[in-house]
């Protein structure tokens, strides 16, 4: 793909002084893949796009804050907001590109209507994605949350649990690997993809008009004040183009959904 790979160490790739090269830090799937598809479209506009893959959710924000990179593309708005608050940063969203529907996948149980009492339900253990998982469980009638819990919900906000479901919190990336020890698991789209799962096999998924789909759209983030840079505006225009929307739909088959089309519906 021509994508550079980086771990948690500095990559040595820095934002270029000229305004014709755009450097972006990204997660591998689907973010870097989408950016690769954007490269020739940006070339037509006179820009060169350099993409570097990171395997963590901390360094991509740090390298944009430091000025090493122009932008990053790997996170949703709630994560960005929390990261800013926890790390005294002031990164801002340039715009949203896609969302990854979270799905409920079968482990030892394959029918939501006949889950056994005490069924083990795997959910991500980070705050934003656990809330999202609980909202999906609620929308499928498995639990009821406090009325005002919303996107800040935790398992302590469960007020009705008719099946006495055991909510098992674990690292999001481990959920696809742990299905054999769970009845069902609520899994992020990117981890479902990397775990060899198809969103078409999910027992239930977030709807396009759900609170989660609107809240957890993945954004391009930049330093506060860089939003008006012409090259970054052009990057956003390309990522929200019909060409990229078509690529996302054809490549990821529902596991990734373009915001461009969601907004146009």
ZAKOLVO-570552 format. One line per 3 residues: number of its first residue (from 1); their letters; for each residue y, z, x of N, C-alpha, C, CB. Coordinates in pm, whole numbers. Atoms other than C-alpha are relative to their C-alpha. Last residue first. Glycine has a CB too. Layout:
residues N
NUM	a	Y,Z,X,Y,Z,X,Y,Z,X,Y,Z,X  ...
***
This chain:
residues 265
265	xxx	75,0,124,1078,330,-2977,84,52,-116,-127,83,16  -30,120,77,1321,244,-2699,-68,-2,-135,-39,-121,76  -137,-4,48,1330,593,-2549,30,-117,-94,96,1,118
262	xxx	-10,-112,91,951,606,-2525,139,5,-62,-31,132,73  51,42,130,957,257,-2378,3,113,-103,-141,-53,14  -80,114,49,1185,353,-2092,-46,-42,-138,-10,-120,97
259	xxx	-107,-54,83,1010,690,-2056,82,-113,-61,90,93,82  -138,22,-44,703,510,-1928,102,56,-98,27,-149,20  -76,72,101,368,671,-2011,144,-16,43,-8,73,-135
256	xxx	-141,-8,-36,108,776,-1754,76,-85,-102,27,-49,149  -7,-125,-76,-255,847,-1847,141,25,50,-98,-4,118  -27,-115,84,-219,583,-2119,8,132,73,-103,10,-103
253	xxx	72,3,127,-387,293,-1943,16,128,-81,-147,-25,26  47,-136,24,-263,375,-1592,-61,21,-138,112,96,19  73,-63,-111,-221,25,-1453,-66,131,-39,93,23,116
250	xxx	118,79,-36,-127,-184,-1758,-85,71,105,42,-136,51  93,11,112,109,72,-1911,-130,-71,39,66,-74,-116  54,-133,31,275,164,-1581,-104,-9,-111,113,96,-41
247	xxx	91,-37,-109,317,-201,-1478,-67,135,-30,75,6,135  122,79,18,467,-291,-1816,-104,36,106,32,-151,6  68,-53,118,718,-7,-1789,-131,-73,-23,90,-12,-124
244	xxx	67,-123,-42,801,-117,-1434,-73,63,-118,101,100,61  106,34,-97,876,-472,-1545,-78,123,43,61,-69,123  118,40,76,1064,-347,-1853,-116,-35,94,32,-121,-91
241	xxx	4,139,45,1308,-171,-1622,-127,-28,-79,9,-95,118  -4,1,146,1360,205,-1599,-2,-142,-57,123,73,-50  110,-84,47,1249,223,-1236,-5,9,-152,13,139,59
238	xxx	128,69,-23,1474,-74,-1159,-116,82,-55,-21,-27,151  6,114,91,1780,85,-1317,-132,-74,13,117,-95,26  30,-52,134,1710,411,-1137,-12,-113,-101,106,99,-44
235	xxx	137,-51,1,1694,241,-798,-40,46,-139,-16,116,100  85,118,9,2015,52,-881,-147,39,1,30,-97,116  -10,48,137,2191,382,-952,-88,-123,-21,145,-34,-34
232	xxx	85,-89,78,2060,511,-621,6,-35,-148,41,145,22  140,30,-29,2198,209,-433,-95,88,-82,-28,19,148  48,124,61,2534,239,-608,-147,-27,24,80,-115,51
229	xxx	22,96,-108,2586,608,-518,-63,-127,-57,-92,61,110  -77,122,18,2709,772,-840,-19,-101,114,146,33,-12  42,76,118,2440,1039,-860,70,-134,-14,25,82,-124
226	xxx	52,132,-41,2496,1153,-502,-32,-89,-120,-124,17,85  -110,81,-52,2724,1443,-600,-44,-139,41,64,68,115  -113,-2,92,2444,1697,-646,117,-74,64,40,147,-38
223	xxx	-98,-105,-24,2168,1591,-410,114,-11,-103,57,-9,144  -90,29,-113,1904,1367,-565,90,121,22,85,-130,-27  -98,-103,-32,1607,1397,-803,79,-36,125,-69,136,18
220	xxx	-46,24,-137,1413,1116,-969,111,101,27,50,-149,20  -133,47,-32,1254,1260,-1281,13,-38,147,103,106,-36  -16,-5,-145,915,1315,-1440,128,-72,40,-122,-63,72
217	xxx	-15,133,-60,938,1381,-1814,25,13,149,115,-79,-68  63,12,-131,822,1731,-1895,-1,-143,54,-141,51,-8  -44,-99,-98,1056,1826,-2178,-48,-31,140,-49,136,-41
214	xxx	-143,11,-22,1030,1521,-2403,47,91,114,76,34,-128  -27,135,-52,654,1492,-2371,148,-18,30,-47,-107,-100  42,9,-140,621,1870,-2407,32,-136,60,-149,27,12
211	xxx	-96,-74,-81,825,1886,-2727,-34,-13,147,4,149,-41  17,-145,-6,602,1618,-2876,109,63,85,-138,36,56  -117,-66,57,723,1270,-2963,-10,151,3,21,-47,-142
208	xxx	-122,49,-64,485,1088,-2729,125,68,-51,12,-149,-20  -57,116,67,193,1303,-2847,133,-38,65,20,28,-151  -135,-18,51,20,1535,-2605,50,-129,-64,96,44,113
205	xxx	-107,18,-98,-350,1465,-2572,134,28,-67,-2,-145,59  -134,2,62,-671,1567,-2750,102,-20,111,29,132,-81  24,-42,138,-1046,1549,-2678,131,3,-79,-66,139,-5
202	xxx	-51,-132,37,-969,1354,-2363,-28,28,-147,151,9,28  112,-91,24,-1196,1060,-2282,45,138,-45,-85,12,124  68,44,123,-918,802,-2319,-118,89,-35,-46,-143,14
199	xxx	-70,-62,112,-718,1002,-2064,-64,-40,-132,147,-38,1  -79,98,73,-980,899,-1812,65,69,-119,-87,-119,-47  6,-8,146,-1107,1151,-1561,88,-107,-62,42,140,-49
196	xxx	91,100,54,-1177,1069,-1196,-16,5,-150,-133,15,63  133,-57,18,-1027,1390,-1061,-99,-95,-65,9,124,-83  58,-23,-132,-723,1209,-921,-139,59,-9,90,91,82
193	xxx	20,127,-71,-646,1073,-1266,-71,21,133,134,-71,22  110,67,69,-698,1407,-1441,-32,-131,70,36,-25,-149  123,-61,-51,-482,1568,-1175,-122,-55,-72,6,152,-14
190	xxx	21,43,-138,-198,1324,-1247,-129,58,57,118,41,88  40,139,-13,-231,1365,-1624,-30,-41,142,105,-88,-54  -112,93,-20,-221,1743,-1619,-50,-141,25,88,46,118
187	xxx	-21,55,-134,-538,1917,-1740,120,-96,0,-127,-72,49  -122,76,25,-615,2149,-2031,53,-45,136,108,85,-80  -111,-24,-91,-973,2260,-1983,116,-89,-38,-41,-24,147
184	xxx	-99,108,-1,-1270,2299,-2216,106,36,103,63,-24,-142  32,73,122,-1587,2508,-2224,91,-122,-14,12,90,-123  -91,-22,112,-1546,2607,-1861,-52,-73,-124,143,-49,35
181	xxx	-1,-145,24,-1782,2648,-1564,92,37,-117,44,74,126  136,-47,24,-1882,2281,-1547,-8,149,-29,-86,-32,120  40,23,139,-1518,2179,-1594,-141,54,-29,5,-147,-31
178	xxx	56,-123,55,-1418,2342,-1264,-53,-16,-142,105,109,2  119,-36,-78,-1347,2036,-1048,-74,118,-62,40,34,143  103,104,16,-1106,1888,-1304,-131,34,70,52,-132,52
175	xxx	54,10,135,-927,2227,-1319,-103,-112,-17,112,-21,-97  140,-43,5,-889,2280,-946,-64,-21,-137,-11,145,39  84,100,-66,-568,2076,-909,-148,34,-7,42,-15,144
172	xxx	12,121,81,-395,2293,-1169,-95,-102,61,136,-62,-20  -80,105,-62,-467,2616,-980,-25,-132,-72,-33,-14,151  39,41,-135,-633,2854,-1223,92,-109,51,-145,-48,1
169	xxx	-108,62,-77,-569,3052,-1541,-52,-35,140,123,96,10  29,-14,-143,-868,3114,-1767,107,-75,78,-143,-52,34  -88,88,-74,-772,3173,-2131,-16,28,148,149,19,-45
166	xxx	-35,-64,-127,-1071,3332,-2302,83,-99,81,-128,44,79  7,84,-119,-1073,3208,-2659,40,80,123,89,-125,-15  1,-90,-117,-1123,3479,-2918,-17,-79,130,-113,104,-14
163	xxx	128,18,-69,-1204,3206,-3173,-13,92,121,-14,-145,44  115,-21,89,-933,3317,-3417,-136,-15,66,9,-96,-114  103,61,-84,-668,3359,-3146,-133,15,-74,-5,67,143
160	xxx	124,23,75,-346,3448,-3326,-96,-77,89,27,-78,-133  4,-99,107,-40,3606,-3163,-122,-18,-90,127,-8,-83  98,39,101,-57,3431,-2825,-8,111,-105,-141,-27,65
157	xxx	-68,41,122,266,3512,-2642,-96,-48,-108,99,-109,31  -43,-122,68,86,3710,-2370,71,-31,-131,91,82,91  111,-43,87,-89,3383,-2281,31,132,-70,-129,13,82
154	xxx	110,-45,-83,248,3262,-2156,-111,46,-94,44,116,98  114,-77,50,510,3057,-2338,-96,39,112,-74,-81,-105  12,-117,-88,835,2950,-2169,-123,83,-35,127,86,-8
151	xxx	44,44,-132,822,2597,-2313,-3,114,102,89,-110,50  -38,132,-52,837,2733,-2667,-55,-28,139,149,-12,3  55,7,-136,783,3107,-2721,36,-131,68,-153,16,-2
148	xxx	-105,40,-93,1021,3139,-3020,-51,-18,143,110,103,-2  -81,110,51,759,3142,-3295,100,-52,101,73,43,-124  -122,-54,59,511,3352,-3103,94,-115,-33,68,101,96
145	xxx	-92,-67,-90,208,3140,-3030,115,64,-78,54,-98,106  -137,-2,51,-84,3045,-3254,85,82,95,6,57,-145  -71,-128,-13,-419,2942,-3111,133,-12,-73,21,38,151
142	xxx	92,-92,-66,-682,2667,-3157,60,139,18,-40,-55,134  49,-103,89,-498,2462,-3419,-90,104,63,-70,-62,-109  134,38,48,-460,2146,-3214,-68,114,-77,-87,-41,119
139	xxx	-14,118,86,-84,2189,-3177,-134,-49,-53,69,-112,76  -55,-38,131,-151,2541,-3051,9,-119,-93,139,63,17  105,-73,71,-380,2423,-2772,49,39,-140,-42,127,80
136	xxx	97,101,42,-115,2169,-2674,-116,66,-74,-53,-79,122  -58,75,112,154,2438,-2672,-98,-106,-51,132,-66,43  11,-85,119,-70,2657,-2455,58,-70,-123,71,132,23
133	xxx	140,-3,42,-111,2378,-2202,-16,81,-129,-89,58,110  30,131,56,266,2324,-2181,-143,-6,-53,22,-109,105  -66,5,130,323,2692,-2128,-32,-131,-71,152,16,15
130	xxx	78,-87,89,65,2690,-1851,61,-2,-139,-6,144,55  115,74,52,237,2387,-1700,-93,86,-85,-77,-60,114  -40,110,87,575,2554,-1667,-119,-71,-61,84,-98,77
127	xxx	-67,-37,125,449,2890,-1543,28,-118,-91,128,71,30  -145,-2,-24,195,2782,-1283,72,7,-134,46,-125,81  -53,-135,-18,-164,2892,-1356,148,4,37,-78,71,106
124	xxx	-69,-15,-130,-285,2566,-1507,62,139,11,109,-108,16  -139,47,8,-521,2616,-1807,64,14,138,81,82,-108  -77,7,-124,-898,2650,-1833,139,-54,-24,-72,-85,102
121	xxx	-96,111,4,-1042,2753,-2170,83,4,128,92,9,-126  -89,-5,-116,-1355,2969,-2173,86,-126,3,-81,15,133  4,118,-87,-1507,2997,-2519,102,14,112,28,-128,-81
118	xxx	-5,-39,-140,-1519,3352,-2654,-5,-116,97,-112,91,30  -82,-118,-23,-1632,3239,-2997,-7,39,147,-44,118,-91  62,-131,25,-1790,2898,-2973,100,114,19,-119,20,93
115	xxx	1,-82,-120,-1577,2584,-3005,-65,135,-30,144,20,54  115,-90,-1,-1682,2387,-3312,-9,78,132,-128,-78,-23  20,-63,131,-1369,2200,-3415,-114,101,0,-26,-105,-105
112	xxx	-98,-107,19,-1268,2129,-3057,-23,76,-130,141,-57,2  -55,10,134,-1588,1935,-3001,94,117,-24,-112,-4,-108  -58,133,17,-1721,1858,-2652,62,-21,-138,-105,-106,23
109	xxx	-17,26,143,-1808,2201,-2521,73,-133,-17,78,116,-70  128,-26,64,-1950,2266,-2174,5,-16,-151,-47,139,35  83,-57,-104,-1649,2101,-2013,-138,17,-59,57,137,53
106	xxx	124,-72,27,-1457,1867,-2238,-62,53,128,-99,-90,-71  122,68,-41,-1100,1770,-2159,-123,89,-21,9,-42,146  108,-98,8,-778,1870,-2333,-130,-74,28,-3,73,-140
103	xxx	112,15,92,-504,1638,-2218,-94,118,3,-76,-125,33  102,-100,-31,-157,1653,-2066,-111,-15,-103,59,145,1  54,-81,110,36,1331,-2112,-107,97,50,-57,-89,-110
100	xxx	145,7,-11,201,1221,-1788,-61,88,-108,-49,44,142  65,-129,18,568,1147,-1837,-151,-23,3,44,68,-133  124,-1,76,768,862,-1694,-39,144,-36,-113,-68,79
97	xxx	74,126,-12,1093,756,-1532,-123,-2,-90,-43,-21,145  144,-14,21,1360,1020,-1597,-67,-136,5,-29,70,-135  51,56,125,1711,1008,-1450,-151,18,-7,36,-148,-12
94	xxx	-70,128,16,1925,1107,-1153,-40,-66,-131,-30,-93,119  81,114,43,1806,1465,-1189,88,-123,-17,-75,32,-132  -19,42,139,2009,1714,-990,-90,-119,-30,148,-35,-28
91	xxx	43,136,22,1952,1917,-673,14,-34,-148,-146,-21,48  -77,60,108,2160,2231,-636,-35,-148,-12,152,17,25  -31,141,-21,1956,2466,-421,72,-55,-121,-127,-81,29
88	xxx	-144,14,-15,1946,2846,-409,39,-143,38,53,97,105  -30,35,-139,1570,2849,-355,148,-24,27,-77,-122,38  75,-83,-95,1439,3022,-668,43,-21,144,-148,-29,-13
85	xxx	-33,-141,19,1705,2883,-903,-66,89,106,-42,46,-139  -140,-23,-36,1680,2529,-768,35,149,-8,92,-81,-92  -7,11,-146,1301,2541,-783,143,25,48,-49,-137,47
82	xxx	53,-124,-56,1312,2667,-1142,9,0,151,-145,20,-44  -92,-109,34,1541,2384,-1252,-47,131,63,11,16,-153  -120,16,-82,1334,2125,-1066,98,115,-26,68,-135,-30
79	xxx	36,-40,-136,1012,2256,-1224,122,-8,91,-113,-89,56  15,-146,-8,1170,2244,-1570,-38,49,140,-106,46,-99  -126,-75,1,1298,1889,-1505,-19,152,4,81,-37,-123
76	xxx	-70,5,127,969,1729,-1406,119,96,3,-95,35,-117  -8,-124,78,856,1662,-1053,65,-24,-136,78,107,77  130,-67,7,739,1393,-809,-4,109,-106,-34,59,134
73	xxx	58,36,129,1018,1147,-731,-139,61,-5,-5,-158,-20  143,-22,13,1249,1233,-444,-43,-32,-143,-37,144,37  45,-42,133,1586,1106,-333,-146,41,8,20,-113,-104
70	xxx	-99,25,104,1800,1005,-36,-39,61,-134,22,-148,-16  37,104,95,1582,1163,230,110,-14,-105,-137,31,-67  99,84,-69,1665,1364,543,-42,-118,-87,-122,82,39
67	xxx	-55,132,-28,1980,1492,370,-95,-90,77,125,14,77  -47,5,-138,1878,1858,390,65,-133,36,-114,26,94  -109,-95,-17,1855,1893,10,60,-9,140,-48,142,-26
64	xxx	-115,58,69,1645,1578,-9,121,91,16,-31,-24,-150  -47,112,-81,1406,1703,260,113,-77,-69,-114,-95,30  -69,-45,-121,1374,2044,93,58,-118,77,-96,79,90
61	xxx	-133,-50,35,1294,1897,-248,79,41,124,-11,119,-97  -81,110,54,1008,1685,-118,139,42,-44,-71,-62,-116  -69,81,-99,895,1978,103,79,-116,-62,-100,-55,97
58	xxx	-113,-72,-57,810,2210,-186,82,-90,92,-48,123,76  -111,6,94,567,2034,-423,124,75,50,-43,57,-133  -36,-130,56,295,1949,-172,124,-17,-87,26,103,113
55	xxx	113,-58,73,101,1643,-56,30,141,-52,-122,4,89  19,-141,-35,400,1434,44,-113,57,-85,132,81,-21  81,-85,87,407,1054,37,-11,141,58,-141,-61,-17
52	xxx	82,-91,-78,693,867,203,-73,94,-94,86,79,102  67,-105,77,848,562,39,-87,83,94,-86,-61,-114  99,-64,-86,1103,334,207,-56,122,-72,63,41,137
49	xxx	49,-131,44,1288,100,-30,-107,51,96,-55,-7,-144  132,-28,-54,1496,-187,109,-39,142,-40,-2,-17,155  29,-132,-55,1788,-300,-105,-144,8,53,21,108,-108
46	xxx	-56,-17,-134,1946,-640,-172,-29,133,64,145,-19,-6  -134,-56,15,1898,-656,-550,65,29,134,-6,127,-84  -80,102,67,1599,-889,-510,145,45,-20,-63,-35,-135
43	xxx	-33,100,-101,1462,-638,-260,86,-111,-60,-129,-60,61  -118,-48,-73,1484,-374,-530,42,-98,108,-27,137,61  -111,8,95,1247,-571,-753,129,46,66,-29,85,-124
40	xxx	-50,139,7,1017,-627,-457,115,-18,-97,-112,-93,-38  -56,54,-125,1001,-251,-390,48,-144,-12,-104,8,109  -145,21,10,959,-131,-749,58,-68,123,70,132,-21
37	xxx	-22,111,91,582,-177,-750,148,-34,-11,-58,32,-139  44,122,-69,562,43,-443,23,-123,-86,-150,11,38  -105,39,-93,771,302,-627,-39,-126,78,31,115,98
34	xxx	-107,60,80,520,309,-912,113,-47,91,53,101,-104  50,129,48,237,367,-667,106,-72,-81,-128,20,-83  -13,95,-110,435,640,-492,-48,-139,-42,-79,49,122
31	xxx	-138,23,-41,481,823,-822,15,-105,109,60,129,46  -22,144,-1,137,788,-979,132,-40,65,-3,-53,-141  36,59,128,-25,931,-780,69,74,-113,-153,1,-21
28	xxx	79,123,-14,85,988,-420,-22,-71,-133,-134,31,63  142,-30,10,367,1237,-470,-76,-132,-3,-32,87,-126  73,11,126,706,1114,-355,-140,57,10,-7,-144,-44
25	xxx	118,-84,-18,985,1136,-97,-73,7,-134,38,144,51  45,-82,111,1230,845,-130,-126,76,38,-25,-86,-125  118,-76,-40,1437,667,134,-35,98,-111,24,75,134
22	xxx	15,-118,85,1676,394,15,-130,70,41,-1,-38,-152  134,-57,-11,1794,134,265,-3,129,-79,-39,25,148  96,101,46,2094,-88,185,-144,47,10,18,-128,78
19	xxx	23,-21,143,2360,185,205,-93,-105,-58,132,0,-75  -46,113,80,2352,212,582,-38,23,-146,-62,-134,53  -146,2,9,2329,554,742,50,-116,-84,61,-7,139
16	xxx	-67,91,-90,1959,580,663,151,3,-21,-53,-140,-19  -87,87,77,1808,887,501,82,-85,97,93,81,-94  -127,-56,44,1558,1024,747,77,-102,-85,84,44,121
13	xxx	-67,106,74,1193,967,823,126,59,-60,-93,-61,-110  -75,83,-94,1075,1205,1097,66,-118,-67,-90,-48,109  59,131,-18,807,1338,866,70,-85,104,-1,-73,-129
10	xxx	-104,101,5,883,1708,880,-57,-135,38,117,36,92  -90,3,-114,567,1909,827,105,-108,-18,-77,-23,130  -107,-97,22,406,1986,492,96,5,117,-57,137,-25
7	xxx	48,-128,48,197,1673,493,118,93,-21,-102,62,97  -51,-119,-68,321,1321,516,-64,123,-57,153,8,-11  61,-124,46,185,977,434,54,116,81,-153,-7,10
4	xxx	12,-98,-108,378,652,456,-56,128,-56,136,25,69  -63,-129,22,308,400,180,-23,89,120,-53,67,-128  -119,-10,-84,232,46,294,73,130,-18,93,-113,-30
1	x	-121,0,81,0,0,0,126,0,84,1,119,-91
***
